[in-house]
Amino acid sequence: MTDREGASVDRLMRASAGTALFALLWVALNLVHPVGPRFLLWLPVVAGGIVAFLVLLRTARSDALPQPTRRFWKQLTGAVALVTAGMAAQAIEVLTSADPRGPHSGAAMLSFCGPAVLIIMYALFRLPLGRQSAGEIVRIVLDAATVALAAAVFIWHYSTRQALESNDKTGVYLSLLVTLIALLAVFAVVKFVLTSRLHVDNKALRLLGVAMFVGAVGPMFRPLFERADPTVFPNMAGPPLVFFLAAWAADRQRSAATVATRRRGVVEPRRRPFSLLPYAAVAAVDTLLISVTVSDSPDEGVVVGSAVLLMALVVIRQSLAFRDNGKLLARLDHGATHDGLTQLPNRVLFHARLDTALTAPGDRPVAVALIDLDDFKEVNDTLGHEVGDQLLIGVAKRLEGCVRVEDTVARLGGDEFVVVLDDADPGAADLAAERMMNALLQPIYADGHELPIRASIGIADGRTGDEASVLLRHADIAMYAAKKLHGTAYLHYDPTMATTGSDHAHLGAELREAITDGQLFLLYQPIVSLDDGRIIGAEALVRWAHPTRGTLAPDSFIPVAERTGLIVPLGRWVLRTAFAQLASWIAEYDEAAPRVLNVNVSARDLREAGFADAVAALLAEHRITADRIVLEITETMAVEPGQSVTNLHRLRALGVRISLDDFGTGHSTLTLLHDCPIDEIKLDRSFTQTPIDNRVPISAAVIHLAQVLGLHAVAEGVETAEQAEQLLELGYLAAQGYYFARPMPPVRLGELLGAGVSLTPAFSQPDTGLPELTAGTPRS
């Protein structure tokens, strides 16, 4: 909207408000004592209609509004024009009549105002609505009916009854027609005020509701006006106010559209407010009931009956609300105790059922069967999570069909299911396990894919009085033992299985202490320039100085960290330590410091919502530019959708570089390079160490691919001069491996940086007594 258009709108709104205020004051003054010519009482009515028409027309032509909204305001613009014409017809009839008293609601006026109200109702009913449940629709209709009935009572008491008592058949018919139209209008307005809208501003529609209400109930005050001055009508004061409210609503709609345009893409969901309209309607009728009772009015019976009917509507409405609230609470309770995907009991309900079985009176057997789907991650990685979800749903249904009514099948999370077999001895548990194995023999068909199922089942046999945590741990140990068997298999827990399991559990407990007690340390393997051996970067590698087992390589504790969830605090420790070391090198060696530092991150790190923020905070804390950090991920990690990919993009936005480690050993590699934000690929050592023969090496294809895609390439696992020479000839510029340097403490790497040497076999490192990485050894 231009400044000129905005000023024009402001003038129109000021004119509309001034007209309404003048009409109210002038009519009030004439009710006290006649002042001035009669036409001045009607002039604000017509003038207010013209101004409102212009405001609504401007809104209907606003390009910032969607088509359904412009159509709605265009229809209202036509309705305002008809009402203005109807008011002008009434004014002419009153001013030219020999007897200015009486309603003067002639045929000319009704021929304009009747269609106008119908157009407004049509416009309201045609508005697209938000999705409503059947219960919500019923409550909205009841609320609207309550308000409409209250309006009918007031119209009857103050208007229709007087027409009936006057024996004026024409007046009666006209009053009934106006009453019917007014009630329909009130019903329509209330219905839509209480309903969520998609295309009309909430405040604008409320203003329209107030305008319709004022227009509907205004004529009921006719008897009060007649007592003061029979020649002064409610229509001299009401319509200007109605026109102002309509213009205000149109202006509000246009302002809301302007704000929405400025904030495009920001969706603000609207909650349906608790409506006081039905209760206000009941209170109004009760007040009227007291009034007619005190004054001994002849229509006391009608008002009493209406009040009873209103209370009945409110009671029905509240009963429906209570019923729906009960259903909502039931759904919330179900959602809190059941898995959202499979609808099986979740971990919370499983533990409650298991505790109930173990604390039951008497001495009876209780078995727990833990089921884990093997290779489920491959389904997610290759076919997508939607297919994986369908597989989980199918497995859940089959497991449910294998147990008795008193048993419980639950989903613990991921691809793990558990069954509580109440009053089941080992023989009964065997039968249940056989049924589950047979049920899982047939593949599941999902989205056109035939998915064979391989599961491992671990069974823990217990009795009432046993600890639930112990049974579940035993089932977990048996399940991992079953994984070593071919195909779908089950095993009962045996104490001999606990050796490995307890060892891992004990190691996990020790790892938690190691992270906080300073038992972990980092080694750094240089990344060198192939042409001159200069150190251009380094990769941080974690080790554990175990107090009794000696120095442990990552393959000894990383799997335990992943299973226990300690991989997240472990990864954060590695990041903090590596960043601090790089900052120290930069401060001490300046330009001689490694240009980049590579740090391995886990899949669990990438799934953390705050991971990118944590990296950004560390960069700021140590005053390191983001382009000096390279985070290494594996191919299978990068294909995980959702938070992982979001974090990768956020890290790239910070300026952090992403490296695809062990390139060529995973799957869907070309898709990864296209879809994921990758800056660097690290050729896996298996291709670096391929014997030289007459065939074109894989490493040649990889470097050409990297050059085409504009990616930096680093060759890993270089152990001989021949390998380094071949890689350089193929076009590789950077490499790392034992040929140049083994992983070393930061002090030793600092000495090399200070000396400014080129790394060749002559610069071998002294024996540190630490086990080093070999081909295929996992790293943090």
C-alpha positions in Angstrom: 0.0 0.0 0.0 1.4 3.4 -0.9 1.5 6.4 1.4 -1.2 8.1 -0.6 -3.5 5.1 -0.4 -2.8 4.7 3.3 -3.7 8.4 3.9 -6.9 7.9 1.8 -7.9 4.9 3.9 -7.3 6.8 7.1 -9.5 9.7 5.9 -12.3 7.2 5.0 -12.1 5.6 8.4 -12.1 8.9 10.2 -15.2 9.9 8.1 -16.9 6.6 9.0 -16.3 7.0 12.7 -17.3 10.7 12.7 -20.5 9.8 10.8 -21.5 7.1 13.4 -20.6 9.4 16.3 -22.6 12.3 14.9 -25.6 10.0 14.2 -25.7 8.7 17.8 -25.3 12.2 19.4 -27.8 13.8 17.0 -30.4 11.1 17.6 -29.9 11.3 21.4 -30.3 15.1 21.3 -33.5 14.8 19.3 -34.9 12.3 21.6 -34.5 14.8 24.4 -35.8 17.8 22.4 -36.4 18.1 18.6 -33.5 20.1 17.0 -33.0 21.1 13.4 -34.6 19.7 10.2 -35.6 16.1 10.0 -33.4 15.2 7.0 -30.3 15.7 9.2 -31.3 12.6 11.1 -31.2 10.5 7.9 -28.2 12.1 6.3 -25.6 10.2 8.4 -27.3 6.9 7.5 -26.8 7.4 3.8 -23.4 9.0 4.2 -22.2 6.3 6.5 -23.3 3.7 3.9 -21.4 5.4 1.1 -18.2 5.6 3.1 -18.4 2.0 4.2 -19.0 1.0 0.6 -15.8 2.7 -0.5 -13.8 1.1 2.4 -15.1 -2.4 1.6 -14.6 -1.9 -2.1 -10.9 -1.0 -1.5 -10.5 -4.2 0.5 -12.2 -6.3 -2.1 -9.7 -5.1 -4.7 -6.6 -5.6 -2.5 -4.0 -7.7 -4.4 -2.5 -8.8 -1.1 -5.6 -10.9 -0.3 -6.3 -14.4 -1.7 -9.1 -14.9 -4.1 -11.7 -16.4 -1.6 -11.1 -13.4 0.7 -11.5 -10.9 -2.0 -14.7 -12.7 -3.1 -16.1 -12.5 0.4 -15.4 -8.8 0.7 -16.8 -8.1 -2.8 -20.1 -9.8 -1.7 -20.2 -7.7 1.4 -19.6 -4.6 -0.6 -22.7 -5.4 -2.7 -24.6 -6.0 0.5 -23.6 -2.7 2.0 -24.7 -1.0 -1.2 -28.1 -2.6 -1.0 -28.5 -1.7 2.7 -27.6 1.9 1.9 -30.2 2.0 -0.8 -32.8 0.4 1.5 -32.0 3.0 4.2 -32.3 5.8 1.6 -35.7 4.4 0.5 -36.9 4.4 4.1 -35.7 8.0 4.6 -37.5 9.2 1.5 -40.7 7.4 2.6 -40.5 9.0 6.1 -39.6 12.5 4.9 -42.4 12.5 2.2 -45.1 10.8 4.3 -47.9 12.9 5.8 -47.6 10.9 9.0 -43.9 10.4 9.9 -44.7 8.1 12.7 -44.6 4.3 12.5 -41.9 2.0 11.3 -42.2 2.8 7.6 -40.5 -0.5 6.6 -42.1 -0.4 3.2 -41.7 -2.7 0.3 -39.0 -0.6 -1.2 -36.8 -0.8 1.9 -37.4 -4.6 2.3 -36.6 -5.2 -1.4 -33.1 -3.8 -0.8 -32.4 -4.9 2.8 -33.8 -8.5 2.5 -31.5 -9.5 -0.3 -28.6 -7.7 1.4 -28.9 -9.9 4.5 -29.2 -13.0 2.3 -26.0 -12.0 0.5 -24.2 -11.6 3.8 -25.4 -15.0 4.9 -24.3 -16.6 1.6 -20.9 -15.0 1.9 -20.4 -16.3 5.4 -21.6 -19.8 4.6 -19.4 -19.9 1.5 -16.2 -19.2 3.4 -13.8 -22.1 3.5 -13.6 -23.5 7.0 -10.8 -25.2 8.9 -11.2 -28.9 9.6 -13.8 -29.6 12.3 -14.7 -32.8 14.0 -18.4 -33.9 14.2 -18.5 -33.0 17.9 -17.1 -29.6 17.3 -19.6 -28.9 14.6 -22.5 -29.9 16.8 -21.3 -27.7 19.7 -20.9 -24.8 17.3 -24.4 -25.2 16.0 -25.8 -25.5 19.5 -23.9 -22.3 20.6 -25.3 -20.5 17.5 -28.8 -21.7 18.1 -28.6 -20.6 21.8 -27.6 -17.0 20.7 -30.2 -17.0 18.0 -33.0 -18.1 20.4 -32.0 -15.4 22.9 -32.2 -12.8 20.1 -35.6 -14.2 19.1 -36.9 -13.7 22.6 -35.8 -10.1 22.7 -37.2 -9.4 19.2 -40.5 -11.0 20.2 -40.7 -9.0 23.4 -39.8 -5.6 22.0 -41.1 -5.8 18.4 -43.2 -8.7 17.3 -45.5 -8.8 20.3 -46.4 -5.1 19.8 -47.1 -5.7 16.1 -49.5 -8.5 17.0 -51.3 -6.4 19.6 -51.8 -3.6 17.1 -53.9 -5.9 14.8 -51.9 -4.5 11.8 -51.6 -7.6 9.5 -49.1 -5.9 7.2 -46.9 -4.9 10.2 -47.2 -8.4 11.6 -46.0 -10.0 8.3 -43.2 -7.5 7.9 -42.1 -8.0 11.5 -42.1 -11.8 11.2 -40.1 -11.5 7.9 -37.6 -9.1 9.5 -37.4 -11.4 12.6 -36.8 -14.5 10.5 -34.0 -12.8 8.4 -32.4 -11.4 11.6 -32.4 -14.7 13.4 -30.9 -16.5 10.3 -28.2 -13.7 10.2 -27.4 -14.0 13.9 -27.2 -17.8 13.5 -24.8 -17.5 10.6 -22.6 -14.9 12.2 -22.3 -16.7 15.5 -21.6 -20.0 13.8 -18.7 -18.5 11.9 -17.4 -16.4 14.8 -17.1 -19.7 16.7 -15.5 -21.6 13.8 -11.8 -21.5 12.7 -11.4 -19.5 9.5 -8.8 -19.9 6.8 -9.3 -16.7 4.7 -10.9 -14.0 6.9 -9.1 -12.3 9.7 -10.5 -13.3 13.1 -10.9 -9.8 14.5 -12.4 -8.6 11.2 -15.0 -11.3 11.4 -15.8 -10.6 15.0 -16.4 -6.9 14.1 -18.8 -8.1 11.4 -20.5 -10.3 14.0 -21.0 -7.2 16.3 -22.3 -5.3 13.3 -24.8 -8.0 12.4 -25.9 -8.2 16.0 -26.4 -4.4 16.2 -28.4 -4.5 13.0 -30.5 -7.4 14.1 -31.5 -6.2 17.6 -31.6 -2.5 16.9 -35.3 -2.4 15.7 -36.4 -3.9 19.1 -35.8 -0.6 20.7 -38.5 1.0 18.6 -41.0 1.1 21.6 -38.5 3.0 23.7 -38.0 5.6 20.9 -41.8 6.0 20.4 -42.2 7.0 24.1 -39.7 9.8 23.7 -40.5 10.9 20.1 -42.6 8.8 17.6 -40.8 10.5 14.7 -37.3 9.3 15.7 -36.4 5.7 14.7 -33.7 3.3 15.8 -32.7 3.1 12.1 -31.5 6.7 12.4 -28.7 5.6 14.8 -28.1 1.9 14.3 -27.1 1.7 10.6 -24.3 4.4 10.8 -22.8 2.3 13.7 -23.3 -0.9 11.6 -21.6 0.8 8.6 -18.7 1.9 10.8 -18.1 -1.6 12.3 -18.2 -3.1 8.7 -15.7 -0.5 7.5 -13.5 -1.1 10.5 -13.6 -4.9 9.8 -12.6 -4.3 6.2 -9.7 -2.0 7.2 -8.6 -4.6 9.8 -8.6 -7.3 7.0 -6.5 -5.2 4.8 -4.0 -4.4 7.6 -3.8 -8.1 8.5 -3.0 -8.9 4.8 -0.2 -6.3 4.8 1.4 -7.8 7.9 1.0 -11.3 6.5 2.8 -10.2 3.3 5.7 -8.9 5.4 5.8 -12.1 7.4 5.2 -14.5 4.6 6.0 -18.1 5.5 5.2 -17.5 9.2 2.1 -19.6 10.2 0.3 -18.6 13.3 -2.2 -21.3 14.2 -5.4 -20.1 15.7 -6.9 -21.8 18.7 -10.7 -21.8 19.0 -11.3 -19.5 22.0 -13.7 -20.4 24.8 -16.8 -18.6 23.8 -18.9 -16.7 26.3 -21.6 -16.0 23.7 -24.0 -18.8 24.7 -23.6 -18.0 28.4 -24.1 -14.2 27.7 -27.3 -15.1 25.8 -28.6 -17.2 28.8 -27.8 -14.3 31.2 -29.6 -11.8 29.0 -32.7 -13.9 28.8 -32.6 -14.5 32.6 -32.4 -10.8 33.1 -35.4 -10.3 30.7 -37.2 -13.0 32.7 -36.7 -11.2 35.9 -37.9 -8.0 34.3 -41.1 -9.4 32.9 -41.8 -11.2 36.1 -41.5 -8.0 38.2 -43.6 -6.0 35.7 -46.2 -8.8 35.3 -45.8 -8.7 31.5 -48.3 -10.6 29.5 -45.6 -12.5 27.6 -44.1 -13.9 30.8 -44.9 -17.5 29.7 -43.1 -17.1 26.4 -40.0 -15.7 28.2 -40.1 -18.5 30.8 -40.4 -21.2 28.1 -37.6 -19.7 26.2 -35.3 -19.6 29.3 -36.0 -23.2 29.9 -35.3 -24.1 26.3 -32.0 -22.1 26.5 -31.0 -24.0 29.6 -31.7 -27.3 27.8 -29.5 -26.3 24.9 -26.7 -25.3 27.2 -27.0 -28.6 29.2 -26.9 -30.6 25.9 -24.0 -28.6 24.7 -22.1 -29.1 28.0 -22.9 -32.8 28.0 -21.4 -33.2 24.5 -18.4 -31.2 25.7 -17.9 -33.5 28.7 -18.2 -36.5 26.5 -15.7 -35.2 24.0 -13.3 -34.2 26.9 -13.6 -37.8 28.2 -12.7 -39.1 24.7 -9.8 -36.7 24.6 -8.5 -37.8 28.0 -8.8 -41.4 26.9 -6.8 -40.6 23.7 -4.1 -38.8 25.8 -3.9 -41.7 28.2 -3.6 -44.1 25.3 -0.9 -41.9 23.7 1.1 -41.8 27.0 1.2 -45.6 27.3 1.2 -46.8 23.7 3.6 -46.5 20.8 2.4 -44.0 18.2 3.5 -46.0 15.2 2.5 -49.6 16.0 -0.1 -48.8 18.7 1.5 -51.4 20.9 2.1 -50.7 24.6 5.3 -48.6 25.0 8.1 -48.9 27.5 6.1 -47.3 30.3 3.2 -49.7 30.0 5.5 -52.7 29.5 7.3 -52.0 32.8 3.9 -51.6 34.6 2.6 -54.9 33.2 5.9 -56.7 34.0 5.9 -55.3 37.6 2.3 -56.4 38.0 3.2 -59.9 36.9 6.2 -60.1 39.1 4.4 -58.8 42.2 1.3 -61.0 41.8 0.5 -63.2 44.9 1.7 -66.7 44.8 4.7 -68.4 43.2 4.4 -68.7 39.5 6.7 -68.4 36.4 7.1 -65.2 34.4 9.1 -65.0 31.2 10.3 -62.1 29.2 11.1 -62.4 25.5 13.1 -59.6 23.8 12.9 -59.5 20.0 15.3 -57.5 17.9 15.1 -57.2 14.1 18.4 -57.9 12.4 19.5 -55.6 9.5 16.6 -53.3 10.1 18.8 -50.3 9.6 19.6 -51.5 6.1 15.9 -51.2 5.2 15.8 -47.7 6.5 19.0 -46.7 4.7 18.1 -48.3 1.3 14.3 -48.1 1.1 13.5 -45.2 3.4 11.9 -44.7 6.8 8.4 -45.0 5.4 9.0 -48.6 4.3 10.8 -49.3 7.6 7.8 -48.0 9.5 5.5 -50.3 7.5 7.8 -53.2 8.3 7.6 -52.4 12.1 3.8 -52.2 11.9 3.6 -55.6 10.1 5.9 -57.2 12.7 3.9 -55.8 15.5 0.6 -57.3 14.1 2.2 -60.7 13.7 3.7 -60.7 17.2 0.3 -59.8 18.7 -1.2 -62.8 17.1 1.3 -65.1 18.8 0.5 -64.5 22.4 -2.3 -65.1 24.8 -4.8 -62.5 26.2 -2.9 -62.3 29.5 0.5 -61.6 27.8 1.7 -58.2 26.7 3.5 -57.4 23.4 5.3 -54.0 23.6 7.7 -51.9 21.5 10.7 -50.6 23.5 11.8 -48.3 20.6 13.6 -48.6 17.3 13.4 -52.2 16.1 13.1 -53.8 19.6 10.0 -55.5 20.8 9.4 -57.3 24.1 6.8 -59.8 25.3 5.7 -60.4 28.9 4.7 -64.0 29.2 2.7 -64.2 32.4 2.5 -67.6 34.1 4.7 -69.2 31.4 7.3 -71.8 32.3 10.3 -72.4 30.0 8.2 -74.9 28.0 5.4 -72.4 27.4 8.0 -69.7 26.6 9.4 -72.1 24.0 6.0 -72.6 22.4 5.5 -68.8 22.3 8.9 -68.3 20.7 8.2 -71.0 18.1 4.9 -69.2 17.2 6.8 -65.9 16.9 9.5 -67.5 14.7 6.9 -69.1 12.4 5.0 -65.8 12.2 8.1 -64.0 11.1 9.1 -66.6 8.5 7.0 -65.1 5.7 8.2 -61.7 4.3 6.3 -58.5 4.7 5.2 -56.6 1.7 5.6 -52.8 2.0 5.3 -50.3 -0.8 5.9 -52.9 -3.5 9.0 -54.4 -1.7 9.2 -57.9 -0.4 11.0 -57.6 3.0 12.3 -60.9 4.5 12.4 -60.8 8.3 15.3 -62.0 10.4 14.9 -61.6 14.1 16.9 -62.6 17.2 14.9 -63.6 20.3 16.3 -63.7 23.8 14.2 -65.3 26.6 14.7 -64.7 30.4 12.9 -67.2 32.6 11.9 -65.9 36.0 9.3 -66.1 38.8 7.2 -63.8 40.9 9.4 -61.8 43.2 12.3 -61.4 40.7 13.6 -57.9 39.7 12.2 -56.6 36.5 15.5 -55.0 35.5 17.4 -58.2 36.0 15.0 -60.2 33.8 15.2 -57.6 31.1 19.0 -57.6 31.2 19.1 -61.4 31.0 16.8 -61.3 28.0 19.0 -58.7 26.4 22.1 -60.9 26.9 20.3 -63.9 25.4 19.1 -61.9 22.5 22.6 -60.8 21.6 23.8 -64.4 21.9 21.0 -65.5 19.5 22.3 -63.0 16.9 25.3 -65.3 16.5 23.0 -68.0 15.2 21.9 -68.3 11.5 18.6 -66.9 10.6 15.7 -66.2 13.0 16.5 -67.9 16.3 15.9 -67.8 20.0 17.9 -68.6 23.1 17.1 -68.8 26.8 19.4 -66.9 29.1 22.2 -69.0 30.5 24.6 -67.7 33.2 27.5 -68.5 30.9 26.3 -65.9 28.5 26.8 -63.2 31.1 30.5 -63.1 30.9 30.7 -61.0 27.7 27.6 -59.0 28.5 28.7 -58.2 32.0 32.1 -57.2 30.7 30.6 -54.7 28.3 28.3 -53.4 31.0 31.2 -53.0 33.4 33.2 -51.3 30.7 30.3 -48.9 30.0 30.2 -47.9 33.7 34.0 -47.3 33.6 33.7 -45.3 30.4 31.3 -42.9 32.1 34.0 -42.2 34.7 36.8 -42.1 32.2 35.1 -39.2 30.4 34.9 -37.1 33.5 38.2 -38.3 35.2 40.6 -37.4 32.4 41.4 -41.0 31.3 40.8 -40.2 27.6 43.4 -38.5 25.4 43.8 -37.6 21.8 46.5 -38.6 19.3 46.9 -36.7 16.0 47.8 -38.2 12.6 49.2 -35.6 10.2 47.6 -35.1 6.8 50.3 -34.1 4.4 50.7 -32.6 1.0 51.8 -35.4 -1.4 54.1 -33.3 -3.5 56.3 -32.0 -0.7 55.3 -33.8 2.5 54.2 -30.5 4.3 51.8 -31.0 7.2 48.6 -29.3 6.0 46.2 -30.9 8.5 45.7 -33.5 11.2 43.1 -36.0 12.3 42.2 -36.3 16.0 41.9 -39.9 17.2 40.7 -40.8 20.7 42.4 -43.3 23.1 41.5 -44.5 26.6 44.3 -44.9 29.2 42.5 -47.5 31.2 43.8 -47.9 34.7 44.0 -51.7 34.6 43.7 -52.7 31.0 46.2 -50.3 29.6 45.7 -48.1 26.6 42.6 -49.1 24.7 42.0 -48.4 21.0 38.5 -47.1 19.8 37.3 -50.5 18.7 37.4 -51.6 22.4 35.0 -48.9 23.7 33.2 -47.1 20.8 30.6 -49.9 20.4 30.0 -49.8 24.1 29.6 -46.0 24.0 27.1 -46.3 21.2 25.0 -49.0 23.0 25.0 -47.1 26.3 24.4 -43.6 24.8 27.8 -42.4 26.1 28.8 -41.7 22.5 27.3 -38.2 22.9 29.3 -37.0 25.9 32.3 -38.8 24.5 31.9 -37.0 21.2 31.5 -33.6 22.9 34.7 -34.3 24.9 36.6 -35.1 21.7 35.4 -31.9 20.1 36.2 -29.7 23.1 39.7 -31.2 23.4 40.5 -31.1 19.7 39.3 -27.5 19.3 41.4 -26.4 22.3 44.4 -28.1 20.9 44.0 -26.4 17.5 43.6 -23.1 19.2 46.8 -23.7 21.1 48.8 -24.7 17.9 47.5 -21.6 16.2 48.6 -19.4 19.1 52.0 -21.0 19.2 52.9 -21.7 15.6 50.6 -19.2 13.7 51.0 -20.0 10.0 52.8 -23.2 10.7 49.8 -24.6 12.5 47.7 -27.3 10.8 45.5 -25.6 8.2 42.6 -27.9 9.1 41.7 -30.3 11.9 39.6 -33.4 11.1 37.4 -34.7 13.9 35.2 -37.9 13.5 31.6 -37.5 14.6 29.1 -40.3 15.2 25.6 -40.8 13.8 24.2 -40.2 17.3 26.0 -36.8 17.4 24.3 -35.8 14.1 20.9 -36.8 15.5 21.2 -34.4 18.4 19.1 -31.3 17.8 21.7 -29.0 19.4 24.8 -30.4 17.8 25.4 -27.6 15.2 24.8 -25.0 18.0 27.4 -26.8 20.2 30.0 -26.7 17.4 29.3 -23.0 16.8 29.7 -22.3 20.5 33.1 -24.1 20.5 34.3 -22.2 17.5 33.4 -18.9 19.2 34.9 -20.0 22.5 38.3 -20.8 21.0 38.2 -18.1 18.3 38.6 -20.6 15.5 37.4 -19.9 12.0 34.9 -22.5 10.9 36.8 -23.4 7.7 39.6 -24.8 9.8 37.4 -27.6 11.1 36.5 -30.7 9.0 34.0 -33.1 10.5 34.3 -36.6 9.2 31.2 -38.8 8.8 30.6 -42.2 7.2 28.4 -42.9 4.2 25.7 -44.7 6.2 25.5 -41.8 8.7 25.0 -39.2 6.0 22.0 -40.9 4.4 19.9 -40.8 7.6 17.1 -38.3 6.9 15.7 -35.8 9.4 17.8 -34.1 12.1 21.1 -35.6 10.7 20.8 -33.9 7.3 19.5 -30.7 9.0 22.6 -30.6 11.2 24.8 -31.1 8.2 23.3 -28.2 6.4 23.5 -26.0 9.5 27.2 -26.9 9.9 27.9 -26.0 6.3 26.1 -22.7 6.8 28.5 -22.0 9.7 31.4 -22.7 7.3 32.4 -26.0 8.8 33.6 -28.5 6.2 32.2 -32.0 5.9 34.3 -35.0 4.9 32.9 -38.4 3.7 35.2 -40.9 5.4 36.0 -44.5 4.1 34.7 -43.5 0.7 33.8 -46.3 -1.6 33.0 -48.9 1.1 29.3 -48.0 1.7 26.3 -47.8 -0.6 24.4 -45.2 -2.5 27.6 -43.1 -2.6 26.8 -41.1 -5.8 23.4 -40.2 -4.4 25.1 -39.1 -1.2 27.5 -36.8 -3.1 24.5 -35.3 -4.9 22.1 -34.9 -1.9 24.3 -34.3 1.1 26.5 -31.2 1.8 30.0 -32.8 1.3 33.2 -30.9 0.9 35.8 -33.7 1.0 36.0 -37.4 0.4 38.6 -39.7 2.0 39.6 -42.6 -0.2 39.4 -45.8 1.9 42.6 -47.5 2.7 41.4 -50.7 0.9 41.7 -48.8 -2.4 44.9 -47.1 -1.5 46.6 -50.4 -0.8 45.3 -52.2 -3.9 48.3 -53.9 -5.6 49.5 -52.1 -8.7 48.8 -54.0 -11.9 47.7 -53.3 -15.5 44.1 -52.5 -14.5 42.9 -48.9 -13.9 42.8 -48.5 -10.1 39.6 -47.5 -8.3 41.5 -44.6 -6.8 41.8 -43.1 -10.3 38.0 -43.1 -10.8 37.5 -41.6 -7.3 39.9 -38.7 -8.0 38.2 -37.9 -11.3 34.8 -38.0 -9.6 36.1 -35.6 -6.9 37.5 -33.2 -9.5 34.3 -33.1 -11.5 32.3 -32.4 -8.3 34.8 -29.9 -7.0 35.5 -31.9 -3.9 38.8 -32.1 -2.0 40.2 -35.7 -1.9 42.4 -37.2 0.7 43.9 -40.7 0.4 44.0 -42.8 3.7 46.2 -45.7 4.6 49.3 -44.8 2.6 52.1 -47.1 3.8 54.6 -47.3 1.0 56.5 -44.9 -1.3 55.0 -46.7 -4.4 51.4 -46.0 -3.1 52.3 -42.3 -2.5 53.9 -41.9 -5.9 50.9 -43.5 -7.7 48.4 -41.3 -5.8 50.3 -38.2 -6.7 50.4 -39.2 -10.4 46.7 -39.8 -10.4 46.1 -36.3 -9.1 45.7 -36.7 -5.3 47.1 -33.7 -3.4 46.8 -34.9 0.2 47.2 -38.1 2.0 47.7 -39.7 5.4 49.2 -43.0 6.6 52.0 -44.8 8.3 54.4 -43.9 5.4 54.3 -40.3 6.6 53.5 -40.6 10.3 51.7 -42.6 12.8 49.2 -41.0 15.2 51.2 -39.1 17.8 50.7 -37.0 21.0 50.1 -33.3 20.4 53.5 -32.3 21.9 55.3 -34.5 19.2 53.2 -33.0 16.4 53.9 -29.5 17.8 57.7 -30.3 17.5 57.3 -31.2 13.9 55.2 -28.1 13.2 57.9 -25.9 14.9 60.7 -27.6 12.9 58.8 -27.0 9.6 59.9 -30.3 8.3 58.5 -32.4 5.4 57.3 -35.8 6.5 59.1 -38.7 4.9 60.0 -42.1 6.3 63.2 -40.5 7.7 61.0 -38.7 10.1 59.7 -41.7 11.9 58.4 -41.2 15.4 59.8 -42.8 18.6 57.9 -45.7 20.0 55.2 -44.3 22.4 54.2 -47.7 23.7 50.7 -47.0 22.4 48.8 -49.4 20.1 48.1 -47.7 16.8 45.3 -48.0 14.2 45.5 -50.7 11.6 43.5 -51.2 8.5 39.9 -51.6 9.3 40.1 -50.3 12.9 37.1 -48.0 13.8 37.9 -44.5 15.0 35.9 -42.0 17.0 
